[in-house]
């Protein structure tokens, strides 16, 4: 892997922007200072749809309406037709995704993560998308390769303020490149959807709380699977509870409908009258990291179709 060692001049206010392979360890807040987190979603941008995970007690108010789902289905079908690819063929798409990691530290270095943690995070993505955590999990056919690590010292960016500006200033690669910005905010993670790339390519990617990486200090969310959840959205997957107890639900036939998000790991939970218990072990629910074990075959097919339509 080739990692950039470029260093930029000081930014406004004497805040340094640094892109480097060097790490500063031991700067995270102690675990005892962390509020209790659960996985809840919010609207990510006023002009671009998205989805988020976690939230320091924030209410879940990011809901893709049934009408919006219909619009996206038509848009996706049209995109595949224009590319001359059938949904069945698109479902089998595979790719190695280049990953650019942007470490947004404050001026004192808070928010830094080590190169080892970043390597471990890429390993988690590769394991989860390959179905490596369960014998029933699907291998999506997507893998991840670290393309670059960039480190910045900027108080505003560290706190995810002016996020549209900093993402446009730092994003790397094209539609097929996953950009991960590591920040300190009140969510575990926020993602953009693939169908929004064409109109807003500069902000495409996922924002993840830096302390959710492997070795972080957010209790129950410190195994790096927030990035898996958000990457799932980036590939076009909805929450498993999207639409609640409806026939449409998350548009994936093999993820049983569920009424709402899960907290913890409640085995046997069943919140909808339709067949099947809630898919609490699915990466697209809100369960604890330790509870997550799988994407389904249907989700794998949907990810392939979305990749072909918007990123391939």
C-alpha positions as CSV (number, residue, x, y, z in Angstrom):
1,X,0.0,0.0,0.0
2,X,1.2,3.5,-0.8
3,X,0.2,6.1,1.8
4,X,0.6,9.8,1.2
5,X,3.2,11.7,3.2
6,X,2.3,15.2,1.9
7,X,2.1,18.0,4.3
8,X,0.1,21.2,3.6
9,X,0.8,24.7,5.0
10,X,-1.0,26.1,8.0
11,X,-4.7,26.7,7.5
12,X,-6.6,29.8,8.7
13,X,-6.2,30.4,12.4
14,X,-3.0,28.5,12.6
15,X,-4.7,25.1,12.3
16,X,-2.5,22.6,10.5
17,X,-3.7,20.3,7.8
18,X,-1.6,17.2,7.7
19,X,-1.7,14.1,5.5
20,X,0.6,11.6,6.8
21,X,1.2,8.0,7.8
22,X,2.3,9.1,11.3
23,X,0.1,8.5,14.3
24,X,-0.3,10.1,17.7
25,X,-1.7,7.6,20.2
26,X,-3.3,8.0,23.6
27,X,-5.3,11.2,22.9
28,X,-8.9,9.8,23.1
29,X,-11.2,10.7,25.9
30,X,-11.4,8.1,28.7
31,X,-14.3,5.6,28.4
32,X,-15.9,6.9,31.6
33,X,-16.5,10.2,29.9
34,X,-18.5,8.8,27.0
35,X,-22.3,9.1,27.1
36,X,-24.2,5.9,26.6
37,X,-24.8,5.4,22.9
38,X,-27.5,3.7,20.9
39,X,-27.9,3.5,17.1
40,X,-30.3,6.1,15.9
41,X,-30.6,7.9,12.6
42,X,-30.8,11.5,11.6
43,X,-31.1,13.4,8.4
44,X,-27.5,13.9,7.2
45,X,-27.7,16.8,4.8
46,X,-30.5,19.2,3.9
47,X,-30.0,18.7,0.2
48,X,-28.8,15.1,0.0
49,X,-30.4,12.1,1.5
50,X,-28.4,9.8,3.8
51,X,-28.5,7.7,6.9
52,X,-26.8,7.6,10.2
53,X,-26.1,5.3,13.2
54,X,-25.9,6.2,16.8
55,X,-26.7,9.4,18.6
56,X,-26.2,10.3,22.2
57,X,-30.0,10.0,22.8
58,X,-31.1,11.7,19.6
59,X,-34.5,10.6,18.3
60,X,-34.6,8.7,15.0
61,X,-36.0,11.1,12.4
62,X,-34.4,10.0,9.2
63,X,-37.0,8.0,7.4
64,X,-37.1,7.3,3.7
65,X,-40.7,7.5,2.7
66,X,-42.5,4.9,0.7
67,X,-42.8,7.4,-2.1
68,X,-39.1,8.1,-2.1
69,X,-38.4,4.3,-2.1
70,X,-40.5,4.0,-5.3
71,X,-38.7,6.9,-6.9
72,X,-35.3,5.3,-6.1
73,X,-36.5,1.9,-7.5
74,X,-37.5,3.5,-10.8
75,X,-34.2,5.5,-10.9
76,X,-32.1,2.4,-10.3
77,X,-34.0,0.3,-12.9
78,X,-33.5,3.1,-15.4
79,X,-29.7,3.3,-14.6
80,X,-29.3,-0.4,-15.2
81,X,-31.2,-0.3,-18.5
82,X,-29.0,2.5,-19.7
83,X,-26.0,0.4,-18.9
84,X,-27.5,-2.6,-20.6
85,X,-27.2,-4.8,-17.5
86,X,-30.0,-6.9,-16.1
87,X,-30.8,-6.8,-12.4
88,X,-29.8,-10.5,-12.1
89,X,-26.4,-9.9,-13.7
90,X,-25.9,-6.7,-11.6
91,X,-26.7,-8.6,-8.4
92,X,-23.5,-10.6,-8.9
93,X,-21.2,-7.6,-9.1
94,X,-17.9,-7.7,-7.3
95,X,-15.1,-5.2,-6.8
96,X,-12.2,-4.1,-4.7
97,X,-13.0,-0.7,-3.2
98,X,-10.2,1.8,-2.6
99,X,-10.6,3.4,0.8
100,X,-9.3,6.8,1.8
101,X,-9.3,7.5,5.5
102,X,-9.4,11.1,6.8
103,X,-8.4,11.5,10.4
104,X,-9.9,14.8,11.6
105,X,-8.0,15.7,14.8
106,X,-8.4,19.0,16.7
107,X,-5.5,21.4,17.2
108,X,-4.3,19.4,20.2
109,X,-4.3,16.1,18.4
110,X,-7.5,14.7,20.0
111,X,-9.3,12.4,17.7
112,X,-6.2,10.8,16.4
113,X,-6.1,7.0,15.8
114,X,-3.2,4.8,15.1
115,X,-2.2,3.3,11.8
116,X,-2.8,-0.1,13.5
117,X,-6.4,0.9,14.2
118,X,-7.0,1.9,10.6
119,X,-5.5,-1.4,9.4
120,X,-7.8,-3.2,11.8
121,X,-10.8,-1.3,10.5
122,X,-10.0,-2.2,6.9
123,X,-9.7,-5.8,8.1
124,X,-13.1,-5.6,9.8
125,X,-14.7,-4.3,6.5
126,X,-13.1,-7.2,4.6
127,X,-14.3,-9.8,7.1
128,X,-17.9,-8.5,7.4
129,X,-18.4,-8.0,3.7
130,X,-17.0,-11.5,3.0
131,X,-19.4,-13.2,5.4
132,X,-16.6,-14.1,7.8
133,X,-18.6,-13.7,11.1
134,X,-21.2,-16.3,10.6
135,X,-21.8,-19.6,8.6
136,X,-25.1,-18.1,7.4
137,X,-23.7,-14.8,6.3
138,X,-23.4,-13.8,2.6
139,X,-20.2,-13.1,0.9
140,X,-21.0,-9.9,-0.9
141,X,-18.1,-10.1,-3.3
142,X,-16.8,-6.7,-2.2
143,X,-13.4,-6.2,-0.6
144,X,-11.5,-3.1,0.6
145,X,-8.0,-1.8,0.1
146,X,-6.5,1.1,2.0
147,X,-5.6,3.7,-0.7
148,X,-4.4,6.5,1.6
149,X,-4.5,7.9,5.1
150,X,-4.7,11.7,5.6
151,X,-4.5,13.5,8.9
152,X,-5.7,17.0,9.6
153,X,-5.6,19.3,12.6
154,X,-8.7,21.5,12.5
155,X,-11.0,22.1,15.5
156,X,-14.1,22.7,13.3
157,X,-13.5,19.6,11.1
158,X,-12.8,17.5,14.1
159,X,-16.3,18.3,15.5
160,X,-17.9,17.7,12.0
161,X,-18.7,21.4,11.6
162,X,-18.8,22.8,8.0
163,X,-18.9,19.1,6.9
164,X,-19.9,19.9,3.4
165,X,-16.9,22.2,3.0
166,X,-14.3,19.9,4.5
167,X,-15.6,16.9,2.6
168,X,-15.4,18.7,-0.7
169,X,-11.9,19.9,0.2
170,X,-10.5,16.5,1.2
171,X,-12.5,13.8,-0.7
172,X,-10.4,11.5,-2.9
173,X,-11.2,9.2,-5.9
174,X,-14.3,8.7,-7.9
175,X,-17.7,7.1,-7.4
176,X,-16.1,3.7,-6.6
177,X,-13.9,5.1,-3.8
178,X,-15.0,4.9,-0.2
179,X,-14.0,8.0,1.8
180,X,-14.2,7.6,5.6
181,X,-13.9,10.7,7.7
182,X,-13.1,10.1,11.4
183,X,-14.7,12.8,13.6
184,X,-16.0,13.5,17.1
185,X,-19.7,14.1,16.9
186,X,-22.9,13.0,18.6
187,X,-23.5,10.1,16.2
188,X,-21.8,6.8,15.7
189,X,-21.8,7.3,12.0
190,X,-23.5,9.0,9.0
191,X,-23.5,7.9,5.3
192,X,-24.6,9.1,1.9
193,X,-26.5,6.8,-0.5
194,X,-25.1,5.8,-3.9
195,X,-28.0,7.4,-5.9
196,X,-27.0,10.8,-4.6
197,X,-23.4,10.6,-6.0
198,X,-24.1,12.2,-9.4
199,X,-25.6,15.4,-8.0
200,X,-23.2,15.7,-5.0
201,X,-20.0,13.8,-5.6
202,X,-17.9,16.0,-3.3
203,X,-19.6,14.9,-0.1
204,X,-20.0,11.2,-1.0
205,X,-18.7,8.8,1.8
206,X,-19.2,8.0,5.4
207,X,-18.4,9.8,8.6
208,X,-17.6,7.7,11.6
209,X,-16.9,8.5,15.2
210,X,-13.2,7.9,15.6
211,X,-13.7,6.1,19.0
212,X,-15.8,3.4,17.2
213,X,-12.8,1.9,15.5
214,X,-11.3,-1.3,16.9
215,X,-9.6,-0.4,20.1
216,X,-11.8,2.7,20.7
217,X,-13.6,3.5,23.9
218,X,-17.3,3.6,23.1
219,X,-18.8,0.8,25.1
220,X,-20.6,-1.8,22.9
221,X,-19.6,0.0,19.7
222,X,-15.8,-0.4,19.7
223,X,-15.2,-3.2,17.3
224,X,-15.3,-1.3,14.1
225,X,-18.7,-2.4,12.9
226,X,-20.1,1.1,12.8
227,X,-18.1,1.5,9.6
228,X,-19.6,-1.8,8.3
229,X,-23.1,-0.4,8.9
230,X,-22.4,2.9,7.3
231,X,-20.6,1.3,4.3
232,X,-23.8,-0.8,3.9
233,X,-25.7,2.4,3.4
234,X,-23.0,3.6,1.0
235,X,-23.7,0.5,-1.0
236,X,-27.4,1.3,-1.0
237,X,-28.8,-0.8,1.8
238,X,-31.6,0.4,4.0
239,X,-32.0,-0.4,7.7
240,X,-33.7,-3.7,8.3
241,X,-36.5,-1.8,10.0
242,X,-37.0,0.5,7.0
243,X,-40.8,0.9,6.4
244,X,-41.6,-1.1,9.6
245,X,-44.1,-3.9,9.4
246,X,-44.8,-3.4,5.7
247,X,-44.5,-5.7,2.6
248,X,-41.9,-3.3,1.1
249,X,-39.8,-2.9,4.3
250,X,-36.1,-2.7,3.3
251,X,-36.8,-4.1,-0.2
252,X,-34.8,-7.3,0.7
253,X,-36.9,-10.5,0.8
254,X,-34.7,-12.5,3.2
255,X,-34.5,-9.9,6.0
256,X,-37.7,-10.3,8.0
257,X,-39.7,-7.1,8.7
258,X,-39.2,-5.4,12.0
259,X,-41.1,-2.6,13.6
260,X,-38.2,-0.5,14.7
261,X,-34.5,-0.5,15.6
262,X,-32.9,-2.9,18.0
263,X,-30.9,-2.0,21.0
264,X,-28.5,-4.5,22.5
265,X,-28.9,-8.1,21.3
266,X,-32.4,-9.4,22.3
267,X,-32.4,-12.9,21.0
268,X,-35.8,-14.0,19.6
269,X,-37.2,-10.5,19.3
270,X,-40.2,-10.5,16.9
271,X,-41.9,-7.2,16.4
272,X,-43.9,-7.8,13.2
273,X,-46.7,-10.3,12.4
274,X,-45.0,-11.4,9.2
275,X,-42.9,-14.6,9.4
276,X,-39.5,-14.5,10.9
277,X,-37.9,-13.0,14.0
278,X,-36.3,-9.6,13.8
279,X,-32.9,-9.8,12.0
280,X,-31.0,-8.5,15.1
281,X,-27.7,-10.0,13.9
282,X,-27.8,-8.1,10.6
283,X,-25.4,-5.3,10.1
284,X,-28.2,-3.0,9.1
285,X,-30.0,-3.1,12.4
286,X,-28.9,-1.0,15.4
287,X,-27.6,-3.9,17.6
288,X,-24.4,-3.9,19.6
289,X,-21.2,-4.6,17.6
290,X,-20.9,-7.9,19.3
291,X,-24.4,-8.9,18.1
292,X,-23.6,-8.2,14.4
293,X,-22.7,-11.2,12.3
294,X,-24.1,-10.9,8.8
295,X,-25.4,-9.4,5.6
296,X,-28.0,-11.6,3.9
297,X,-27.9,-13.0,0.3
298,X,-30.6,-10.5,-0.6
299,X,-28.7,-7.6,0.7
300,X,-25.6,-8.8,-1.2
301,X,-27.7,-8.9,-4.4
302,X,-29.1,-5.4,-3.8
303,X,-25.6,-4.0,-3.1
304,X,-24.4,-5.5,-6.4
305,X,-27.3,-3.9,-8.2
306,X,-26.7,-0.5,-6.6
307,X,-23.0,-0.7,-7.3
308,X,-23.6,-1.4,-11.0
309,X,-26.2,1.3,-11.3
310,X,-24.3,4.1,-9.5
311,X,-20.7,3.2,-8.8
312,X,-19.5,0.6,-11.2
